[in-house]
Amino acid sequence: MNNVTRKELAVAVNEQLGVSQRNSSEIVDTVFSVLKETLVGGESIKLVQFGTLTVRDKSPRRGRNPRTGEPMTISKRKMVSFRPSKQLRERLNK
């Protein structure tokens, strides 16, 4: 299974919109920058026909150090959660 890189996204923007490679790279970087800043600010992102990215709080919990086996507390933290849209779920499950 391959991952799609920023460079591959920029090439797709270049091919589909006909903008220069430099401009398509800037477009991709700007989109990711805005997404990142929105999530860091604690806001959700809803992309119609794709899905929703939300920031969730994870409570502290007991865990185990995999290297030593010692019990430890995993600290409270925030994480990004993705919920696909109905259209995306349907296409994935065809």
Distance bins in CASP14 RR format, pairs under 12 A and 6 or more apart:
PFRMAT RR
TARGET T0000
AUTHOR 0000-0000-0000
RMODE 2
METHOD distances of the structure
MODEL  1
2 8 0 0 0 0 1 0 0 0 0 0 0
3 9 0 0 0 0 0 1 0 0 0 0 0
4 10 0 0 0 0 0 1 0 0 0 0 0
4 11 0 0 0 0 0 1 0 0 0 0 0
4 12 0 0 0 0 1 0 0 0 0 0 0
4 28 0 0 0 0 0 1 0 0 0 0 0
5 11 0 0 0 0 1 0 0 0 0 0 0
5 12 0 0 0 0 0 1 0 0 0 0 0
5 25 0 0 0 0 0 1 0 0 0 0 0
5 28 0 0 0 0 1 0 0 0 0 0 0
5 32 0 0 0 0 0 1 0 0 0 0 0
6 12 0 0 0 0 0 1 0 0 0 0 0
6 13 0 0 0 0 0 1 0 0 0 0 0
6 24 0 0 0 0 0 1 0 0 0 0 0
6 25 1 0 0 1 0 0 0 0 0 0 0
6 26 0 0 0 0 0 1 0 0 0 0 0
6 27 0 0 0 0 0 1 0 0 0 0 0
6 28 1 0 1 0 0 0 0 0 0 0 0
6 29 1 0 0 1 0 0 0 0 0 0 0
6 30 0 0 0 0 0 1 0 0 0 0 0
6 31 0 0 0 0 1 0 0 0 0 0 0
6 32 1 0 0 1 0 0 0 0 0 0 0
6 33 0 0 0 0 0 1 0 0 0 0 0
7 13 0 0 0 0 0 1 0 0 0 0 0
7 14 0 0 0 0 0 1 0 0 0 0 0
7 21 0 0 0 0 1 0 0 0 0 0 0
7 24 0 0 0 0 1 0 0 0 0 0 0
7 25 1 0 0 1 0 0 0 0 0 0 0
7 28 0 0 0 0 1 0 0 0 0 0 0
7 29 0 0 0 0 0 1 0 0 0 0 0
8 14 0 0 0 0 0 1 0 0 0 0 0
8 15 0 0 0 0 0 1 0 0 0 0 0
8 24 0 0 0 0 0 1 0 0 0 0 0
8 25 0 0 0 0 0 1 0 0 0 0 0
8 28 0 0 0 0 1 0 0 0 0 0 0
9 15 0 0 0 0 0 1 0 0 0 0 0
9 16 0 0 0 0 0 1 0 0 0 0 0
9 17 0 0 0 0 0 1 0 0 0 0 0
9 21 0 0 0 0 0 1 0 0 0 0 0
9 24 0 0 0 0 1 0 0 0 0 0 0
9 25 0 0 0 0 1 0 0 0 0 0 0
9 26 0 0 0 0 0 1 0 0 0 0 0
9 27 0 0 0 0 1 0 0 0 0 0 0
9 28 1 0 1 0 0 0 0 0 0 0 0
9 29 0 0 0 0 1 0 0 0 0 0 0
9 30 0 0 0 0 0 1 0 0 0 0 0
9 31 0 0 0 0 1 0 0 0 0 0 0
9 32 0 0 0 0 1 0 0 0 0 0 0
10 16 0 0 0 0 0 1 0 0 0 0 0
10 17 0 0 0 0 0 1 0 0 0 0 0
10 18 0 0 0 0 0 1 0 0 0 0 0
10 19 0 0 0 0 1 0 0 0 0 0 0
10 20 0 0 0 0 0 1 0 0 0 0 0
10 21 1 0 0 1 0 0 0 0 0 0 0
10 22 0 0 0 0 1 0 0 0 0 0 0
10 23 0 0 0 0 1 0 0 0 0 0 0
10 24 1 0 1 0 0 0 0 0 0 0 0
10 25 1 0 1 0 0 0 0 0 0 0 0
10 26 0 0 0 0 1 0 0 0 0 0 0
10 27 1 0 0 1 0 0 0 0 0 0 0
10 28 1 0 1 0 0 0 0 0 0 0 0
10 29 0 0 0 0 1 0 0 0 0 0 0
10 30 0 0 0 0 0 1 0 0 0 0 0
10 31 0 0 0 0 0 1 0 0 0 0 0
10 32 0 0 0 0 0 1 0 0 0 0 0
11 17 0 0 0 0 0 1 0 0 0 0 0
11 18 0 0 0 0 0 1 0 0 0 0 0
11 19 0 0 0 0 0 1 0 0 0 0 0
11 20 0 0 0 0 0 1 0 0 0 0 0
11 21 1 0 0 1 0 0 0 0 0 0 0
11 24 1 0 0 1 0 0 0 0 0 0 0
11 25 0 0 0 0 1 0 0 0 0 0 0
11 27 0 0 0 0 0 1 0 0 0 0 0
11 28 0 0 0 0 1 0 0 0 0 0 0
12 18 0 0 0 0 0 1 0 0 0 0 0
12 19 0 0 0 0 0 1 0 0 0 0 0
12 21 0 0 0 0 0 1 0 0 0 0 0
12 24 0 0 0 0 1 0 0 0 0 0 0
12 25 0 0 0 0 0 1 0 0 0 0 0
12 27 0 0 0 0 0 1 0 0 0 0 0
12 28 0 0 0 0 1 0 0 0 0 0 0
13 19 1 0 0 1 0 0 0 0 0 0 0
13 20 0 0 0 0 0 1 0 0 0 0 0
13 21 0 0 0 0 1 0 0 0 0 0 0
13 22 0 0 0 0 0 1 0 0 0 0 0
13 23 0 0 0 0 1 0 0 0 0 0 0
13 24 1 1 0 0 0 0 0 0 0 0 0
13 25 0 0 0 0 1 0 0 0 0 0 0
13 26 0 0 0 0 1 0 0 0 0 0 0
13 27 1 0 1 0 0 0 0 0 0 0 0
13 28 1 0 0 1 0 0 0 0 0 0 0
13 29 0 0 0 0 0 1 0 0 0 0 0
13 30 0 0 0 0 0 1 0 0 0 0 0
13 31 0 0 0 0 1 0 0 0 0 0 0
14 20 1 0 0 1 0 0 0 0 0 0 0
14 21 1 0 1 0 0 0 0 0 0 0 0
14 22 0 0 0 0 1 0 0 0 0 0 0
14 23 0 0 0 0 1 0 0 0 0 0 0
14 24 1 0 1 0 0 0 0 0 0 0 0
14 25 0 0 0 0 1 0 0 0 0 0 0
14 26 0 0 0 0 0 1 0 0 0 0 0
14 27 0 0 0 0 1 0 0 0 0 0 0
14 28 0 0 0 0 1 0 0 0 0 0 0
15 21 0 0 0 0 1 0 0 0 0 0 0
15 24 0 0 0 0 1 0 0 0 0 0 0
16 24 0 0 0 0 1 0 0 0 0 0 0
16 27 0 0 0 0 0 1 0 0 0 0 0
17 23 0 0 0 0 1 0 0 0 0 0 0
17 24 1 0 0 1 0 0 0 0 0 0 0
17 27 0 0 0 0 1 0 0 0 0 0 0
17 28 0 0 0 0 0 1 0 0 0 0 0
18 24 1 0 0 1 0 0 0 0 0 0 0
18 27 0 0 0 0 0 1 0 0 0 0 0
19 25 0 0 0 0 1 0 0 0 0 0 0
19 26 0 0 0 0 1 0 0 0 0 0 0
19 27 1 0 0 1 0 0 0 0 0 0 0
19 28 0 0 0 0 0 1 0 0 0 0 0
20 26 0 0 0 0 1 0 0 0 0 0 0
20 27 0 0 0 0 0 1 0 0 0 0 0
21 27 0 0 0 0 0 1 0 0 0 0 0
21 28 0 0 0 0 0 1 0 0 0 0 0
22 28 0 0 0 0 0 1 0 0 0 0 0
22 29 0 0 0 0 0 1 0 0 0 0 0
23 29 0 0 0 0 0 1 0 0 0 0 0
23 30 0 0 0 0 0 1 0 0 0 0 0
24 30 0 0 0 0 0 1 0 0 0 0 0
24 31 0 0 0 0 0 1 0 0 0 0 0
25 31 0 0 0 0 0 1 0 0 0 0 0
25 32 0 0 0 0 0 1 0 0 0 0 0
26 32 0 0 0 0 0 1 0 0 0 0 0
26 33 0 0 0 0 0 1 0 0 0 0 0
27 33 0 0 0 0 0 1 0 0 0 0 0
27 34 0 0 0 0 0 1 0 0 0 0 0
28 34 0 0 0 0 0 1 0 0 0 0 0
28 35 0 0 0 0 0 1 0 0 0 0 0
29 35 0 0 0 0 0 1 0 0 0 0 0
29 36 0 0 0 0 0 1 0 0 0 0 0
30 36 0 0 0 0 0 1 0 0 0 0 0
30 37 0 0 0 0 0 1 0 0 0 0 0
31 37 0 0 0 0 0 1 0 0 0 0 0
31 38 0 0 0 0 0 1 0 0 0 0 0
31 45 0 0 0 0 0 1 0 0 0 0 0
31 47 0 0 0 0 0 1 0 0 0 0 0
32 38 0 0 0 0 0 1 0 0 0 0 0
32 39 0 0 0 0 0 1 0 0 0 0 0
32 45 0 0 0 0 0 1 0 0 0 0 0
32 53 0 0 0 0 0 1 0 0 0 0 0
33 39 0 0 0 0 0 1 0 0 0 0 0
33 40 0 0 0 0 0 1 0 0 0 0 0
34 40 0 0 0 0 0 1 0 0 0 0 0
34 41 0 0 0 0 0 1 0 0 0 0 0
34 43 0 0 0 0 0 1 0 0 0 0 0
34 45 0 0 0 0 1 0 0 0 0 0 0
34 47 0 0 0 0 0 1 0 0 0 0 0
34 53 0 0 0 0 0 1 0 0 0 0 0
35 41 0 0 0 0 0 1 0 0 0 0 0
35 42 0 0 0 0 0 1 0 0 0 0 0
35 43 0 0 0 0 0 1 0 0 0 0 0
35 44 0 0 0 0 0 1 0 0 0 0 0
35 45 1 0 0 1 0 0 0 0 0 0 0
35 46 0 0 0 0 0 1 0 0 0 0 0
35 47 0 0 0 0 1 0 0 0 0 0 0
35 50 0 0 0 0 0 1 0 0 0 0 0
35 53 1 0 0 1 0 0 0 0 0 0 0
35 55 0 0 0 0 0 1 0 0 0 0 0
35 80 0 0 0 0 1 0 0 0 0 0 0
35 82 0 0 0 0 0 1 0 0 0 0 0
36 42 0 0 0 0 0 1 0 0 0 0 0
36 43 0 0 0 0 0 1 0 0 0 0 0
36 45 0 0 0 0 0 1 0 0 0 0 0
36 53 0 0 0 0 0 1 0 0 0 0 0
36 55 0 0 0 0 0 1 0 0 0 0 0
36 80 0 0 0 0 1 0 0 0 0 0 0
37 43 0 0 0 0 1 0 0 0 0 0 0
37 45 0 0 0 0 0 1 0 0 0 0 0
38 44 0 0 0 0 1 0 0 0 0 0 0
38 45 1 0 1 0 0 0 0 0 0 0 0
38 46 0 0 0 0 0 1 0 0 0 0 0
38 47 0 0 0 0 0 1 0 0 0 0 0
38 52 0 0 0 0 0 1 0 0 0 0 0
38 53 0 0 0 0 1 0 0 0 0 0 0
38 54 0 0 0 0 0 1 0 0 0 0 0
38 55 0 0 0 0 1 0 0 0 0 0 0
38 80 0 0 0 0 0 1 0 0 0 0 0
39 45 1 0 0 1 0 0 0 0 0 0 0
39 52 0 0 0 0 0 1 0 0 0 0 0
39 53 1 0 0 1 0 0 0 0 0 0 0
39 54 0 0 0 0 1 0 0 0 0 0 0
39 55 1 0 1 0 0 0 0 0 0 0 0
39 56 0 0 0 0 0 1 0 0 0 0 0
39 78 0 0 0 0 1 0 0 0 0 0 0
39 79 0 0 0 0 0 1 0 0 0 0 0
39 80 1 0 1 0 0 0 0 0 0 0 0
39 81 0 0 0 0 0 1 0 0 0 0 0
39 82 0 0 0 0 0 1 0 0 0 0 0
40 53 0 0 0 0 0 1 0 0 0 0 0
40 55 0 0 0 0 1 0 0 0 0 0 0
40 78 0 0 0 0 1 0 0 0 0 0 0
40 80 0 0 0 0 0 1 0 0 0 0 0
41 54 0 0 0 0 0 1 0 0 0 0 0
41 55 1 0 0 1 0 0 0 0 0 0 0
41 78 0 0 0 0 0 1 0 0 0 0 0
41 80 0 0 0 0 0 1 0 0 0 0 0
42 53 0 0 0 0 0 1 0 0 0 0 0
42 54 0 0 0 0 1 0 0 0 0 0 0
42 55 1 0 1 0 0 0 0 0 0 0 0
42 56 0 0 0 0 0 1 0 0 0 0 0
42 57 0 0 0 0 0 1 0 0 0 0 0
42 78 1 0 0 1 0 0 0 0 0 0 0
42 79 0 0 0 0 0 1 0 0 0 0 0
42 80 0 0 0 0 1 0 0 0 0 0 0
43 52 0 0 0 0 0 1 0 0 0 0 0
43 53 0 0 0 0 1 0 0 0 0 0 0
43 54 0 0 0 0 1 0 0 0 0 0 0
43 55 1 0 0 1 0 0 0 0 0 0 0
43 80 0 0 0 0 0 1 0 0 0 0 0
44 51 0 0 0 0 0 1 0 0 0 0 0
44 52 1 0 0 1 0 0 0 0 0 0 0
44 53 1 0 0 1 0 0 0 0 0 0 0
44 54 1 0 1 0 0 0 0 0 0 0 0
44 55 1 0 0 1 0 0 0 0 0 0 0
44 56 0 0 0 0 0 1 0 0 0 0 0
44 80 0 0 0 0 1 0 0 0 0 0 0
44 81 0 0 0 0 1 0 0 0 0 0 0
44 82 0 0 0 0 0 1 0 0 0 0 0
44 83 0 0 0 0 1 0 0 0 0 0 0
45 51 0 0 0 0 1 0 0 0 0 0 0
45 52 1 0 0 1 0 0 0 0 0 0 0
45 53 1 0 1 0 0 0 0 0 0 0 0
45 54 1 0 0 1 0 0 0 0 0 0 0
45 55 0 0 0 0 1 0 0 0 0 0 0
45 80 0 0 0 0 1 0 0 0 0 0 0
45 81 0 0 0 0 0 1 0 0 0 0 0
45 82 0 0 0 0 1 0 0 0 0 0 0
45 83 0 0 0 0 0 1 0 0 0 0 0
46 52 1 0 1 0 0 0 0 0 0 0 0
46 53 0 0 0 0 1 0 0 0 0 0 0
46 54 0 0 0 0 1 0 0 0 0 0 0
46 82 0 0 0 0 0 1 0 0 0 0 0
46 83 0 0 0 0 1 0 0 0 0 0 0
46 84 0 0 0 0 0 1 0 0 0 0 0
46 85 0 0 0 0 1 0 0 0 0 0 0
47 53 1 0 0 1 0 0 0 0 0 0 0
47 54 0 0 0 0 0 1 0 0 0 0 0
47 82 0 0 0 0 1 0 0 0 0 0 0
47 83 0 0 0 0 0 1 0 0 0 0 0
47 84 0 0 0 0 1 0 0 0 0 0 0
47 85 1 0 0 1 0 0 0 0 0 0 0
47 87 0 0 0 0 0 1 0 0 0 0 0
47 88 0 0 0 0 1 0 0 0 0 0 0
48 85 1 0 0 1 0 0 0 0 0 0 0
48 86 0 0 0 0 0 1 0 0 0 0 0
48 87 0 0 0 0 1 0 0 0 0 0 0
48 88 0 0 0 0 0 1 0 0 0 0 0
49 84 0 0 0 0 1 0 0 0 0 0 0
49 85 1 0 1 0 0 0 0 0 0 0 0
49 86 0 0 0 0 1 0 0 0 0 0 0
49 87 1 0 1 0 0 0 0 0 0 0 0
49 88 1 0 0 1 0 0 0 0 0 0 0
49 89 0 0 0 0 0 1 0 0 0 0 0
49 90 0 0 0 0 0 1 0 0 0 0 0
49 91 0 0 0 0 1 0 0 0 0 0 0
50 82 0 0 0 0 1 0 0 0 0 0 0
50 83 0 0 0 0 0 1 0 0 0 0 0
50 84 1 0 0 1 0 0 0 0 0 0 0
50 85 1 0 1 0 0 0 0 0 0 0 0
50 86 0 0 0 0 0 1 0 0 0 0 0
50 87 0 0 0 0 1 0 0 0 0 0 0
50 88 1 0 1 0 0 0 0 0 0 0 0
50 89 0 0 0 0 0 1 0 0 0 0 0
50 91 0 0 0 0 0 1 0 0 0 0 0
50 92 0 0 0 0 0 1 0 0 0 0 0
51 81 0 0 0 0 0 1 0 0 0 0 0
51 82 1 0 0 1 0 0 0 0 0 0 0
51 83 1 0 0 1 0 0 0 0 0 0 0
51 84 1 0 1 0 0 0 0 0 0 0 0
51 85 1 0 1 0 0 0 0 0 0 0 0
51 86 0 0 0 0 1 0 0 0 0 0 0
51 87 0 0 0 0 1 0 0 0 0 0 0
51 88 1 0 0 1 0 0 0 0 0 0 0
51 89 0 0 0 0 1 0 0 0 0 0 0
51 91 0 0 0 0 0 1 0 0 0 0 0
51 92 0 0 0 0 0 1 0 0 0 0 0
52 80 0 0 0 0 0 1 0 0 0 0 0
52 81 0 0 0 0 1 0 0 0 0 0 0
52 82 1 0 0 1 0 0 0 0 0 0 0
52 83 1 0 1 0 0 0 0 0 0 0 0
52 84 0 0 0 0 1 0 0 0 0 0 0
52 85 1 0 0 1 0 0 0 0 0 0 0
52 86 0 0 0 0 0 1 0 0 0 0 0
52 88 0 0 0 0 0 1 0 0 0 0 0
53 79 0 0 0 0 0 1 0 0 0 0 0
53 80 1 0 1 0 0 0 0 0 0 0 0
53 81 1 0 0 1 0 0 0 0 0 0 0
53 82 1 0 1 0 0 0 0 0 0 0 0
53 83 0 0 0 0 1 0 0 0 0 0 0
53 84 0 0 0 0 0 1 0 0 0 0 0
53 85 0 0 0 0 0 1 0 0 0 0 0
54 78 0 0 0 0 0 1 0 0 0 0 0
54 79 0 0 0 0 1 0 0 0 0 0 0
54 80 1 0 0 1 0 0 0 0 0 0 0
54 81 1 0 1 0 0 0 0 0 0 0 0
54 82 0 0 0 0 1 0 0 0 0 0 0
54 83 1 0 0 1 0 0 0 0 0 0 0
55 77 0 0 0 0 0 1 0 0 0 0 0
55 78 1 0 1 0 0 0 0 0 0 0 0
55 79 1 0 0 1 0 0 0 0 0 0 0
55 80 1 0 0 1 0 0 0 0 0 0 0
55 81 1 0 0 1 0 0 0 0 0 0 0
55 82 0 0 0 0 0 1 0 0 0 0 0
56 76 0 0 0 0 0 1 0 0 0 0 0
56 77 0 0 0 0 1 0 0 0 0 0 0
56 78 1 0 0 1 0 0 0 0 0 0 0
56 79 1 0 1 0 0 0 0 0 0 0 0
56 80 1 0 0 1 0 0 0 0 0 0 0
56 81 1 0 1 0 0 0 0 0 0 0 0
56 82 0 0 0 0 0 1 0 0 0 0 0
56 83 0 0 0 0 0 1 0 0 0 0 0
57 75 0 0 0 0 0 1 0 0 0 0 0
57 76 1 0 0 1 0 0 0 0 0 0 0
57 77 1 0 0 1 0 0 0 0 0 0 0
57 78 1 0 1 0 0 0 0 0 0 0 0
57 79 0 0 0 0 1 0 0 0 0 0 0
57 80 0 0 0 0 0 1 0 0 0 0 0
57 81 0 0 0 0 0 1 0 0 0 0 0
58 74 0 0 0 0 1 0 0 0 0 0 0
58 75 0 0 0 0 1 0 0 0 0 0 0
58 76 1 0 0 1 0 0 0 0 0 0 0
58 77 1 0 1 0 0 0 0 0 0 0 0
58 78 1 0 0 1 0 0 0 0 0 0 0
58 79 1 0 1 0 0 0 0 0 0 0 0
58 80 0 0 0 0 0 1 0 0 0 0 0
58 81 0 0 0 0 1 0 0 0 0 0 0
59 73 0 0 0 0 0 1 0 0 0 0 0
59 74 0 0 0 0 1 0 0 0 0 0 0
59 75 0 0 0 0 1 0 0 0 0 0 0
59 76 1 0 0 1 0 0 0 0 0 0 0
59 77 0 0 0 0 1 0 0 0 0 0 0
59 78 0 0 0 0 0 1 0 0 0 0 0
59 79 0 0 0 0 0 1 0 0 0 0 0
60 72 0 0 0 0 0 1 0 0 0 0 0
60 73 1 0 1 0 0 0 0 0 0 0 0
60 74 1 0 0 1 0 0 0 0 0 0 0
60 75 1 0 1 0 0 0 0 0 0 0 0
60 76 1 0 1 0 0 0 0 0 0 0 0
60 77 0 0 0 0 1 0 0 0 0 0 0
61 71 0 0 0 0 0 1 0 0 0 0 0
61 72 0 0 0 0 0 1 0 0 0 0 0
61 73 1 0 0 1 0 0 0 0 0 0 0
61 74 1 0 1 0 0 0 0 0 0 0 0
61 75 0 0 0 0 1 0 0 0 0 0 0
61 76 0 0 0 0 1 0 0 0 0 0 0
61 77 0 0 0 0 0 1 0 0 0 0 0
62 70 0 0 0 0 0 1 0 0 0 0 0
62 71 1 0 0 1 0 0 0 0 0 0 0
62 72 1 0 0 1 0 0 0 0 0 0 0
62 73 1 0 0 1 0 0 0 0 0 0 0
62 74 1 0 0 1 0 0 0 0 0 0 0
62 75 0 0 0 0 0 1 0 0 0 0 0
63 69 0 0 0 0 1 0 0 0 0 0 0
63 70 0 0 0 0 1 0 0 0 0 0 0
63 71 1 0 0 1 0 0 0 0 0 0 0
63 72 1 0 1 0 0 0 0 0 0 0 0
63 73 1 0 0 1 0 0 0 0 0 0 0
63 74 1 0 1 0 0 0 0 0 0 0 0
63 75 0 0 0 0 0 1 0 0 0 0 0
64 70 1 0 0 1 0 0 0 0 0 0 0
64 71 1 0 1 0 0 0 0 0 0 0 0
64 72 1 0 0 1 0 0 0 0 0 0 0
64 73 0 0 0 0 0 1 0 0 0 0 0
64 74 0 0 0 0 1 0 0 0 0 0 0
65 71 1 0 0 1 0 0 0 0 0 0 0
65 72 1 0 1 0 0 0 0 0 0 0 0
65 73 0 0 0 0 0 1 0 0 0 0 0
65 74 0 0 0 0 0 1 0 0 0 0 0
66 72 0 0 0 0 0 1 0 0 0 0 0
66 74 0 0 0 0 0 1 0 0 0 0 0
82 88 0 0 0 0 0 1 0 0 0 0 0
82 89 0 0 0 0 0 1 0 0 0 0 0
83 89 0 0 0 0 1 0 0 0 0 0 0
84 90 0 0 0 0 1 0 0 0 0 0 0
84 91 0 0 0 0 1 0 0 0 0 0 0
84 92 1 0 0 1 0 0 0 0 0 0 0
84 93 0 0 0 0 0 1 0 0 0 0 0
85 91 0 0 0 0 1 0 0 0 0 0 0
85 92 0 0 0 0 0 1 0 0 0 0 0
86 92 0 0 0 0 0 1 0 0 0 0 0
86 93 0 0 0 0 0 1 0 0 0 0 0
87 93 0 0 0 0 0 1 0 0 0 0 0
87 94 0 0 0 0 0 1 0 0 0 0 0
88 94 0 0 0 0 0 1 0 0 0 0 0
END
